[in-house]
Amino acid sequence: ALVSTQSTGIQEASTELRNKLFSLREAGTKLILITASDTPYTELLMSHSYGKDWRSFFDLVCCRAKKPGFFTSTAYRRPFFRDGIEIFELTADGDTYLEGHWTRVDKWIRHNTSKPGRVAYVGDSFKSDIIPTKLATSWDIVAIVLEGKLLHVSACEHKKPRPEKIGWGSFFGERTEPSMYGGRLFELSDLTLTDVEELVLLGYEQELPSNKTGNSFTFSPF
């Protein structure tokens, strides 16, 4: 069904985002795709969203990562596979790696960068991306939370007369009093965006802006 309706079911990446990824690679930044999806499904999604040349944006492609085990399992129990063969060393040869463990990816990054740097991990699942990455790695975490767009609308309209509140309010809580979920989200992530397209707004050497502004919690970069 998804194959026949992909034009309406999959969001296409903007030209600005594609150019951003290309510019990052040109500047020497290592870009790696780590997904829990299997190879055919990844090919379908990425080809429609980023184009048939989507692999040219990434140094490594890791499918069927089985997150959160990719981060939480013991390394020796999570080898990478390629064409059904266990792989001990990753190489940026355009092939797709299956399963694996984050420590081998981290080792590859450190070995293939000209100077020590920080690793930023971008994910949209609180359970499979944000929590395990924070607990297992030293990487910076960029959380993508589409629901946060509703807070932007609310913030832009804060000067307008508001009807009396009905129901539970925002799932994330108020700016100065986050909910349990909102508090953990902002605590565990270094940067929280409402759309992957907002990565275009970040500069190459820019420090990640904090989610926390004074005693308030908010979505960056707004």
N, C-alpha and C positions, 0 to 999 in steps of 0.2 A: 504494500500500500504506500509506503514511504517513497519508494522508487517512482511511482506514478504521480505522486503529489509533492515531489521535492521542491518544486518551484514556489509552492505556498507554505511548505512546512519547515524549510530551512532558510535562515537569514543569511543573506550574502554579505560578506565583509566589504567594507567601504574601500575605495581606492586609497584613502588616507591611511587606513590600517595596513593594507598591503604594502604601501610605500614605506610605512614605519618599520615593518618587519624586514623589508629589503635593506633599508638604511642601517638597521641595527647589525645585520650580518656584514654589511660592507664595512662597518666601523669595528668589526672584530668580535662582536658579542655572539656568544654561542647560544643558539636557540634549539630547544628540544621539545618535542611533542610527547607527552606521556598520557595515554588514555586507557581506560578500562575496556573500551570497545575493541572488538576483533578487527582484523585487517580489512575485510570487505566493507564493513559498515563505516569504518574510518575513511576509507577511500571514497565512499559515496558522499559522506557529509563534507569532507574537506574539498573534494573536487567541485561540488556545487557552491560551497561558501567562499573558497579562496581561489578556485580555478584549477584547471588540469595540472598546472605547474606548482601546486601547493607544496610539494616536497622540497622545492628549491628554497623555501623559506626556513627550513630546519636542517640542523647538522645531524640530528639523530631523531628517529621516529620509533617510539616504544608503544606497542599495542598490547591489548589483553594484560594490562599491568596488574589486574586483580587488586586494586586498591580497596581497603586500606592496608592489606597485607604487603603491598609494595614497600611500605614504610615501616610497618610494625613487626613483620616476620624476621626471623634470624637470617642473616645474609646468605649463609651457605645452603640454606634450604630454598633459596629463591634465585636460581641461575637464570640467565637469559638464554633464549633459544632462537635459532635462525635456521629455517628449512629443516626443522626437526632435530637439529644438532645443538648440543649445549655449547654456549659461547662463554669464554672466560674473559676476553678482552673486547671492548666495544671499539668499533672503527666507524668513522663518518664516510661510509661508502655508498650511501643511498639506500641500503637495505632496511627492512623492517625487523626490529627485534621484538620478541614476545616475552611477557612476564618479567622476571628480573627483580632487582632490588635497588633502592635509591643510592646505596653506598657506592655501587659500581658507576652509576651516572655521575655522582659527585667526584669520584676519582678521575673519570674521563674529563670532566670539566677542568679540574685542577691541573691535569697533565697537558691540556690543550689550550690553555690561555697563557698569554705572554706575561701577565702580571696578576698577582693575587687579587681577587675581587669577591664581591658578594653575589650570592645566587638568589634570584627572585622566582618564587613558584606561584603561578597563577592558577587558581582553581575555583569551582563554583559549588562544590559539595561540602557542607559543614562536616559531615561524618567521614567522607572518604578523602577529602583534600585538606581541609583546614586543621582539624584536630590532630590527625596522625603526623602531618608534616611538622606541626609545632612541637609535638612531643618527641619526635625521632631525629629531627635535623636541626641545623643551625641556619637554614635558609630563611630569607625574608618571605613573608606570605602576603600575597595580594588576593583578597577574596572578591569574587564577582557575585553580587547579590542583586538580581533584577528587581526584586520587590522593593529595593531602596528607592526606586524612581518615584514611588508614591509619596515618600517623605519629601522629595524635592518639590512636588506639587504643593504639598501642605506648607512647606517653608516659604514658597513664593507667594502664597495667599494668606500669610499670617496677619496681614494688616486688614483683611476683609472681615466683616462681621461673620462670626461663626455660629452655627446653630448649636444648641445644647448637645454635648457629647452623648452618643448612644452606643452601647455595647462596650467592648473591652479596650478600644483604642488601638494604637499601633502595636504590631507584634514585636517591634524593636524597643518599645517604651518611649519615654520622652527624652529630649536631648540631654537633660541633666539627671534624669532618672531612667536609665535603660532597663529594659526587662531582663529576666534571667538569660534569655537567648541572646538579646542584643548585647548585653554586657559581656557574655562569653565570646561572641563574634568579634567585637571590637578589641577585646583583650588578647585573643589569639592571633588576630591578623594585624600585620603592620600597615596595611593600606586596604581600604574597603571601597570598591567601585560598584556602580550600578550597571555597568556594561563594559565588555572587553574593549569596545571602541574608545573608551576614555583613556586607554593606554597611549593613544596618539598624543595626548596632552603632556606626557612626561618627557623631559629631556634626557639625553644620553647619560650625563653625569649627575643628574638631579638626585638629591637625597629623597628618599621616600617620605612624603608628607605624612604626619601622624594622623591617626583617626581621632586623636584626642586634642581638643582645643580648650585649654583651661580646664574647667570641670564639666565640659560638654563632650558628647560623643556624636560624631557625624560621619557622613560619607564624603570621602575625598574624591576629586580635588575641589569640591564645592565648599 
